[in-house]
Amino acid sequence: GVHSCALPISLNLAETFLLCFGGMSIFDSLCHSFGTVSTSGYSPWNASIGHYNNAYFDWVITIFMFLGGMTFMLFYFMIVRNWHAIKINTEFRWYSFLIFFISIPVSLILWQHGTYSVFVDAVRYGTFQVIFLLTTTGFGTEDIGSGYFGVASQQLFLVMMVIGGCVGSTGGGFKVLRVVILHRLIRGEVFRSAGTGRPTFGRGLAGGPGPAPQPVRGGAPVCG
């Protein structure tokens, strides 16, 4: 009860302080903090975060969107300083990899097409769009449906929207863990068909101690 509420409250207070420190009003800071940690994307402005056109606000909200899309159990591991549990968590590794892997090409597209002449700005806007789409937060600095980002970036955005955040987070979507499970199911079936006999599931799935049982393997992609 109380302990489960302490985490989101702490994250909200931390983000509110950082936004206020950067010059955002207390009301706007609270609204955007609640919308970030809950990955709901509420903003009192029609232009959302793009209203401010402020790099500091963009990066603060980007960081907290990333935290909001994580499995909340990882925060407990941080509190008790169990860094090994975080390190071996497969879903978190995939979540971080997806953000990095998609943010780089989107940023390069924005930079090479001349949308932003400075590469740092391209990284700022590209990373923001990728994280808000992957976590299903819904904040925005530009209209992703327009030709602003280009067709290639929009196709990557579509992939992000389908995947969604981590299991145990406030993010929506298919969930990163199910993508990991589907990947291992498909890989295992390919190896089995090829007669290599390699296992479908290995050690360390989502930080687990060993291979998942067969009912979990078959049911995880469709379970709620």
C-alpha positions as CSV (number, residue, x, y, z in Angstrom):
1,G,0.0,0.0,0.0
2,V,2.1,2.9,1.3
3,H,5.3,1.4,-0.1
4,S,3.8,0.9,-3.5
5,C,2.7,4.6,-3.6
6,A,6.1,5.9,-2.5
7,L,7.9,5.1,-5.8
8,P,5.6,7.0,-8.2
9,I,5.3,9.9,-5.7
10,S,9.1,10.1,-5.4
11,L,9.5,10.1,-9.2
12,N,6.8,12.8,-9.6
13,L,8.4,15.0,-7.0
14,A,11.8,14.6,-8.5
15,E,10.6,15.5,-12.0
16,T,8.5,18.4,-10.7
17,F,11.6,19.8,-8.9
18,L,13.8,19.5,-12.0
19,L,11.2,21.1,-14.3
20,C,10.7,23.9,-11.8
21,F,14.4,24.3,-11.6
22,G,14.5,24.8,-15.3
23,G,11.9,27.6,-15.2
24,M,8.6,25.8,-15.8
25,S,5.7,26.9,-13.6
26,I,4.7,24.8,-10.7
27,F,1.4,24.0,-12.2
28,D,2.9,22.9,-15.6
29,S,5.6,21.0,-13.8
30,L,3.1,19.0,-11.8
31,C,0.9,18.3,-14.9
32,H,3.8,17.1,-16.9
33,S,5.3,15.1,-14.1
34,F,2.0,13.2,-13.5
35,G,1.7,12.7,-17.3
36,T,5.3,11.4,-17.6
37,V,5.6,8.9,-14.7
38,S,2.1,7.5,-15.5
39,T,3.0,7.5,-19.2
40,S,-0.3,9.1,-19.9
41,G,1.1,12.1,-21.8
42,Y,-1.2,14.8,-20.4
43,S,-0.1,18.4,-21.1
44,P,-2.0,21.6,-20.4
45,W,-0.8,22.9,-23.8
46,N,-2.2,21.9,-27.2
47,A,1.4,21.8,-28.6
48,S,2.4,19.5,-25.7
49,I,6.1,19.7,-24.8
50,G,6.8,21.4,-28.1
51,H,5.1,24.5,-26.6
52,Y,8.3,25.3,-24.7
53,N,10.9,24.5,-27.4
54,N,13.3,23.9,-24.5
55,A,16.1,21.3,-24.7
56,Y,16.4,21.1,-20.9
57,F,12.7,20.2,-20.5
58,D,12.9,17.7,-23.4
59,W,15.8,15.8,-21.8
60,V,14.3,15.8,-18.3
61,I,11.0,14.4,-19.6
62,T,12.9,12.0,-21.9
63,I,14.7,10.5,-18.9
64,F,11.5,10.1,-16.8
65,M,9.6,8.6,-19.7
66,F,12.4,6.0,-19.9
67,L,12.0,5.4,-16.2
68,G,8.2,5.2,-16.5
69,G,8.5,2.5,-19.2
70,M,10.7,0.3,-17.0
71,T,9.6,-2.7,-14.9
72,F,8.9,-1.1,-11.5
73,M,10.5,-4.1,-9.8
74,L,13.9,-2.7,-11.0
75,F,13.4,0.3,-8.8
76,Y,13.2,-2.0,-5.8
77,F,16.5,-3.6,-6.9
78,M,18.0,-0.1,-7.1
79,I,16.9,0.7,-3.6
80,V,18.4,-2.5,-2.1
81,R,21.4,-2.1,-4.3
82,N,21.0,-5.4,-6.1
83,W,22.7,-4.2,-9.3
84,H,23.3,-7.8,-10.4
85,A,19.5,-8.4,-10.7
86,I,19.2,-5.3,-12.9
87,K,22.2,-6.3,-15.0
88,I,20.9,-9.8,-15.9
89,N,17.3,-8.6,-16.5
90,T,16.7,-9.6,-20.1
91,E,13.7,-7.3,-20.7
92,F,15.5,-4.2,-19.4
93,R,18.5,-5.0,-21.7
94,W,16.2,-5.3,-24.7
95,Y,14.2,-2.2,-23.7
96,S,17.5,-0.2,-23.5
97,F,18.8,-1.7,-26.7
98,L,15.6,-0.9,-28.6
99,I,15.7,2.7,-27.6
100,F,19.3,3.1,-28.6
101,F,19.0,1.0,-31.8
102,I,16.0,3.0,-33.0
103,S,17.0,6.5,-31.8
104,I,20.3,6.4,-33.7
105,P,18.9,5.9,-37.2
106,V,16.0,8.3,-36.5
107,S,18.5,11.0,-35.4
108,L,20.7,10.4,-38.4
109,I,17.7,10.7,-40.7
110,L,16.7,14.0,-39.2
111,W,20.3,15.3,-39.5
112,Q,21.1,14.0,-43.0
113,H,17.8,15.3,-44.4
114,G,18.6,18.7,-43.1
115,T,15.6,18.8,-40.6
116,Y,18.2,19.8,-38.0
117,S,21.5,21.2,-39.0
118,V,23.1,20.4,-35.5
119,F,23.4,16.7,-34.8
120,V,22.8,17.2,-31.0
121,D,19.3,18.7,-31.8
122,A,18.6,15.7,-34.1
123,V,19.5,13.3,-31.3
124,R,17.4,15.3,-28.8
125,Y,14.2,15.2,-31.0
126,G,14.8,11.8,-32.4
127,T,15.3,10.2,-28.9
128,F,12.3,12.0,-27.5
129,Q,10.0,10.7,-30.2
130,V,11.3,7.1,-29.9
131,I,10.9,7.0,-26.1
132,F,7.5,8.6,-26.0
133,L,6.2,6.2,-28.6
134,L,7.8,3.1,-27.1
135,T,6.5,3.9,-23.6
136,T,3.1,5.0,-25.1
137,T,3.4,8.2,-23.2
138,G,1.9,10.4,-25.9
139,F,3.9,13.6,-25.4
140,G,5.2,15.3,-28.5
141,T,7.4,18.0,-29.9
142,E,6.4,17.6,-33.5
143,D,3.5,15.9,-35.5
144,I,4.8,12.4,-36.2
145,G,2.1,12.0,-38.9
146,S,3.4,14.8,-41.0
147,G,6.3,14.7,-43.4
148,Y,8.5,16.3,-40.8
149,F,10.3,13.0,-39.8
150,G,10.2,11.2,-43.2
151,V,8.7,7.9,-44.2
152,A,11.6,5.8,-42.9
153,S,11.3,7.3,-39.4
154,Q,7.6,6.9,-39.4
155,Q,7.9,3.2,-40.1
156,L,10.3,2.8,-37.2
157,F,7.8,4.8,-35.0
158,L,5.1,2.3,-36.0
159,V,7.2,-0.6,-34.7
160,M,7.8,1.3,-31.4
161,M,4.1,1.9,-30.9
162,V,3.3,-1.8,-31.3
163,I,6.0,-3.0,-28.9
164,G,5.2,-0.7,-26.0
165,G,6.9,-0.6,-22.6
166,C,8.1,-3.2,-20.2
167,V,5.9,-5.6,-18.3
168,G,5.1,-4.2,-14.8
169,S,5.3,-0.6,-16.0
170,T,2.6,1.9,-16.7
171,G,3.3,1.8,-20.5
172,G,0.9,0.1,-22.9
173,G,1.6,-1.9,-26.0
174,F,2.5,-5.6,-26.7
175,K,5.3,-5.3,-24.1
176,V,9.0,-5.8,-24.5
177,L,9.1,-9.1,-22.6
178,R,6.6,-10.7,-25.1
179,V,8.9,-9.6,-27.9
180,V,11.8,-11.4,-26.2
181,I,9.7,-14.5,-25.7
182,L,8.5,-14.5,-29.3
183,H,12.1,-14.1,-30.5
184,R,13.3,-17.1,-28.5
185,L,10.3,-19.2,-29.5
186,I,11.0,-18.5,-33.2
187,R,14.7,-19.0,-32.8
188,G,14.1,-22.3,-30.9
189,E,11.7,-23.6,-33.5
190,V,14.2,-22.8,-36.3
191,F,17.0,-24.6,-34.5
192,R,14.7,-27.5,-33.8
193,S,13.7,-27.8,-37.4
194,A,17.3,-27.6,-38.5
195,G,18.1,-30.5,-36.1
196,T,20.6,-28.6,-34.0
197,G,18.7,-29.3,-30.7
198,R,19.5,-25.9,-29.2
199,P,17.0,-24.9,-26.4
200,T,14.4,-22.3,-27.1
201,F,14.8,-20.6,-23.7
202,G,18.1,-20.0,-22.0
203,R,19.1,-18.8,-18.6
204,G,18.4,-15.3,-17.6
205,L,15.0,-14.6,-19.3
206,A,13.8,-11.4,-17.5
207,G,16.3,-12.2,-14.8
208,G,14.9,-15.6,-14.1
209,P,17.0,-18.5,-12.8
210,G,16.5,-20.9,-15.7
211,P,14.5,-22.1,-18.7
212,A,10.8,-21.3,-18.7
213,P,8.3,-24.2,-18.5
214,Q,6.4,-25.2,-21.7
215,P,3.0,-23.6,-20.6
216,V,4.8,-20.3,-20.1
217,R,6.5,-20.5,-23.4
218,G,3.2,-21.1,-25.3
219,G,1.0,-18.7,-23.3
220,A,3.2,-15.7,-22.7
221,P,2.7,-14.1,-26.1
222,V,-1.1,-14.0,-25.7
223,C,-1.6,-13.7,-21.9
224,G,-2.9,-10.4,-20.5
